[in-house]
């Protein structure tokens, strides 16, 4: 398929010369004589590549690039500046706005075609990788979601139907038992929906710099109490109260409390679920420089190094000790939160022996 290139250049002979060179190489070429027209054409054409001068009337190249990056339709289009301005300051300014390359004027035919070919090749590789990842995600997403939701959904529908149709003939203890089963199934559905919602929320947050910066100013205060209460509740729910060992130094962290608790819950809960009862689960935390480091270690199933390296959305490696299947989002959500808020994340695991998860967050500034 012929690649579409948009040339935005206010000098007529330069613009015409570039268009002739590119057309001779079998590119579909469109041109604009100033930035304002070029921006409108970029939005309507959605080209595969834009070549743009910097110094132009109506709207300069920096403004064109800035506006293109704001528009979803043109935000990822490769963008090359054509310019006589070639100082480090100019290059840094362009790169900060999202430019992919610079071609200094005057340039040779080989320099122009070489830069164009390289950027189109890299763009094609990026699109191929993105499509592969999307296909993998879609494939992974469909089956686990359907499988995991199906079981509790059937339980809710089945038990509630029996209550509605048979309640007149049921004893109180039977009604209470059925109600409890419906509640458990509903809570499982709630967990699945909550993790899925958090996954897409974090993906959106990563793309919204302004909102992320606001979130990064929030704090988690007195984390010792927050963490100990959460872990005690988890241990009680999973009947692991005698197995848990907690030693946490108090501190204030530079991220929202709900995100901190989400990470701690996911990693600690995994340690309890994927290790046998009457084996230890240790949660240790303390300051180290400007970071607060938490280590969670269990004596359970463990993972291979290949499994650790493939942690991603909607990927599950095994069921827990009691056969409770998950949706495969917990660890990837935790990793994303840690990355967004300037922390570190590491897993060390020996299959069939133990797993140690070490993560950190910045201390409150």
N, C-alpha and C positions, 0 to 999 in steps of 0.2 A: 504494500500500500504506500502511495506517494506521501512523503512527509510534508507537512504544512508549516511554512516558516513566515513569520511576520517581521518585516524590517521597518523600524521606526527611526527615521533620519530626516532632518530638516534641510540638509544640503542636497539639492536636486541631483547633481552629477554623481555624488557619492552614493546616494540612494539607488539611482538607476544602475550604476556599475555593480553594486552588490547584488541587486536583483538579477542582472544578466548572468553573473557568475553562478549564482545558485540555480537559476533555471537551466543553465547548461549542464548541471549535475542532476537534472530530473527531480528537483524539489518543486513543490507547489508554493509559489512565492506571492505574498501580498505585502503592500507597502503603505506607509502613512507618513505625511510630511510634518507632523508635530505630535507631541505627547498626548494631547487631548483626543485627537482622532485615533491615535494608536491604541489608547486604552479602550475606547469604544469598540474598535475592531477586534482586539484581543478577547473581549467578552463575548462577542458574537461568533468569531471564528473558532475560538478555542484551539489555537495553534499548537504544534508539537514543540516549537522553539520560538523565542523572541530575540531579535538582535536590535538593540536600542542605543541611540546616542544619548549622552548625558545633557549637554548644553543645547536646549531647544526652547523655542517660544511656546506660549500657552501653558505648557507643563513640562518640567525637565524630566530626565530619565529616572532620577531618584523617586520622584512623585509617582511616575508611572508604575515602577516596581512596587512601591509601597501600597498603592491602590490594588494592583493585581494580587498581591499576597493577602489582601483583605477579602477578596472575592473567592468563594469556594471553587467556582468553575475554573479559575486561573491560578489558584494558589500554589499549585505544584508544577506549573509550566516552566521548563528550563529557560533561564534568562541570562543573556550575555550582553555586557555593556560594550559599545564601540565608542572609544573616547581618546582624546588627546590628553585628558587629565589622568595621569598615571602615578600619582604620589601614593604613599602608603596610607595616608589619611583618606584619600578618595576610595582606595580599594577596601579599606576597613569599613568605611561608611556603607559602601555597596553590599559587602558581604553580610553586614549586620542586618540589612534590609532583606536579604535572601537572594542576592545575585549568585549565579553559578560560575561565572568567568568574566574576564576582561580581555578585550582585544585592543591593544593600543594603536592609535593612528600615527603615521600611515602604516598599513599592514599589507603583507603580500597575499597573493591568491592562495598559496599553500597554508599560510597561517589562518586565514579565514575558513577555508574548507576543513582544515584539521580540527579547529576548535568546534565547528558545527558538527562534524562527524562524531567527535568524542562525546559531546553533550547529548546528542541523539542516542548514541549507543548506551551511555550510562542511564539515560531516561528509560530506554527499552528494558534494560536489565532490572531497574527499579520496579517498573510496571510488572515484569514477569515474576519477580520475587513477591510483590504485593498480591498478585493474583493467586500465586501458589499458596501463600499464607492464608488468604481469604478462603480458598477452596478447602484447605486443611481445617481452618476454624469452623467453616460451615459444616464440613463432614463430621468433625468432632462434636460440634454443638448439638446437631439434631438428635442423634441417638441417645447421648447421656441425658439431655433434658427430658426427652420423651420417656425414657426408661425410669428416671428417678422420680419424675412427677407422677407417672402412671400409678405406682404402688400406693402412695398416700391418698391420691385422688380417688382411687377405687375404694379405699378404706372409708373415706369420708362419705362417699355416695352410698356404699353398701350398708354401713352401720346406721347412717341416718335414715335410710329407707326402712330398715328393719324397725327402728324406733318409731317411725311414723305409722307403720302398718301393724306392728305387734305390741305396741306399748300397753294395750288393755290387758294382755295376757302375760305381761312380764312382771317379775318381782322387782322391788326397788333396787336390790343389789345388782341385778342384771342390767337395769337401766343405767345405773351408775357406772358399771363396767363398760358398757357401750359408749357412754358419754366420754369416758376417759380415753378410749381408743380413738374416738373422733378428734378429741383435743390433741392427742399425740400426733395424729396424721396431719392435722391442721398446722401444728407447730413445725413439722417437718417441711410442709409446703412453704410456710413463712420463711424458713431458713433458706430454702432454695431460691425463692424470689428475692430475698434480701441480698444474697450473694451475687445474683445475676444483676440486680439493680446497682450494687456497688461497683461491679466490674465496668459497666457502661458509664457510671458517674465518674469514675477515675479516668477512663479514656477521654471523656469530654473535658475534665479538669486539666489534663495534660496539654490539651490544645488551646486552653483559655488562659493565657499568661496573666491577665489582670486578675481574674478570679483566683488563680493559684497563688499569686503574690499576696492576696488578701488572706487566704487560708494559712499561708506560711507565717503570718504574723500572730496567729492564735497560739495559745499555750495549753499544755496539760499540767495542772498544778497538783502538788501532793500525790504523786503517782504511787507511792508506797501503799497508801490506803486504797486508792482506786484499784490497783493491781491485786492486792491481797483479797479484797472483797470479791473481785471477779473470779480469781482462781479458786477461792473457797466455794463459791457457788457452783463452778464447773465440777470440782472434785465431788461435791455432794450429789449433783445430778448423775454423775457417772460412777458413783460408789467407789471413788478412789481417795477418799479422805485420809486414809492411813498410809497412802503411797506418796503423797505430794510433800515435797520439801521446798520451802520458799525462804529466800534470804535476799531482801531487796533494800537498797539504800534509798532514802527519800530524795526527790529532786523535782524540778519543774522542767518540762520539755517544750521544745519549739514546734508544736503541731497540735491540731485540735484533739481534745480528749477522746472523742468518739473514734477517730482514726487510730489513735494509740491503743485503745481498748480492743478494737477490731483485730489488729495485728496480734496482740498478746493473746486474745481469746483463740484465734485460729491456730496459732502455733502450739499453745499449751493444750488445747483440746485435741489436736492431732497427736501430741505426745501421749495423752491418756488413752485415746482410742486405738492407737497402733502399738500399744504395749500391753502385756498381760497384767492382770490384777496381781497385787502383792509383789510388784517390781517397782522400783523407785522412779519418780519423775521429779527432776530438780529444776527449779527456776531461780536463777541467781542474777542479780543486777546491781550495777554500781557505776560511778563516774569514772571516765578515763579521758583526761584532757577536756575538750569541749563537747564530748559525746557521752551519752549514757548507754552502756552496753548491757544487754540482757542475753543470757545463755539458758536455753531450755534443752535438757538432755533426758532421754528415755532409754529403757532397756528393752526395746521391742523388735518389730519386724525389720526395720531398716530399709534402705533402698540401694540399688546399684548406682555407680557413678553415671551410667548412661541415663537412668531414670531421673537422677538429680539434674542432669544437663538438659533434659527435655521438659522440665516443669513449664507449663503453659496453660492457657485458658482451655477449659473443658477437657483436660487430660487427667485421667485417673490411672493409677498404677496397681492398686489392689484395694480390697475391702478391708475394713478394720477387723479387729479381733472378733467382734460380735456380728460381723457381716453387714454392718450398716453402710450402705453405699452413699457416696457423696456426688456432687456435681462437677468436681474438678476445678473449682474457682478459688478456693481458700488461699492456697499458697501464692498464686499469681496476683491476687488482690493485695496480699500482704507485701509482696515484693514491690508492687507498684506504689503503694503508700510510702514504703521506705525510700524508694528512689525519688519520689516527688518531694519529700521533705528532708532530703539531704542526709539520709542514714546509710548504713551498710547492711548487707545480708549475706550470710554464708551457711551452707549446709554441709556437714560432714557425717557420712553414714556408712556403716558396715552392715551388709545384708545379714539379717538374722541375729545381729548382736546389739547394735545401738544406733541412735541418731542424735546428733547435736546440732541445734539451730542457734546461730549467734547473730543477733541483729542489734542495730543501734539507732538512736535518734539524737539530733543536736540538743544540747542543754539550752534552756531559755536564755536569750540574749539580754 
